[in-house]
Amino acid sequence: MNNKPTKVKPAKICYEHIGGKLGQLLAITFAEKGWIAKENPADKHFYITEIGIIEFGKLGIDLSEIKLEDF
């Protein structure tokens, strides 16, 4: 059985970030769950909330890999 998709994948790595439709859906979902937020809706960057720290940890994501200036 061939598990390769026949269409273009909806995710890509771009400058160490997940891009494409998957990246967009992840960002929307994490924001809806309150795992990430913005200080101001017009801001470009998100920050990880306290609940996000807990929930990402449950997923096995080591947030200590993120430098302070990345926040």
N, C-alpha and C positions, 0 to 999 in steps of 0.2 A: 504494500500500500504506500502510495506517495503522499507525504504530508505537506509538500510544498504548496503554498497558495498559488493560485493562478493569476491573481490580481496583485497590484502594487500594494505593499504593506503600508498600513496607516501610521507607522511610527518610524522615526529616524533619529539618529544621534547627530546633534548639531552643536559644536563647541561645548561638549560635555553636558548637553541638555537633551531631554527627550522632546522631539518636535513632532510635527504632523498632527493628524487627527487624534492619535492616542494621547499625545502630550496635552492637547487642548482638553480632551475629555477628563484626563486625570486632574488637571488644574481646576476645572469646573466642579468635579466631584469633591475634591479635597476642600474647596471653598464652601460648597454647600454643606459639608459635614462639619465645618468649622475648624478643620485641621490647619488651614492656612487662611490668612486674612490680609487686608490692606489697612494702613492707617487712614487713608483717604481713598475713596473710590477712583479718583483720578490718578492715583499712584500707579507706576508701572510694575513695581516689585511687591511681592507678598512677603509676609513673615510667618514663621511657624508658631502656632498658638500653643498654649500649655496642653490642651487636649490633643493637639497634633503631635506633640512630643511623645505623649503616652501612646497614642494610636500607631504612629510610625514605629515606635519601639516594639509594639506587639507584632508588627509585620517583619521584625528583624532588621529594620533599617537603622544603621548606626549613624545618628545625627552628629556625632563627634567628628565625623569625616568632613563636615561643613565648617569652613573657616568663618569667623565672626563677620568678616567683611562680605561674605556671601549672602548674609541675611538681609 
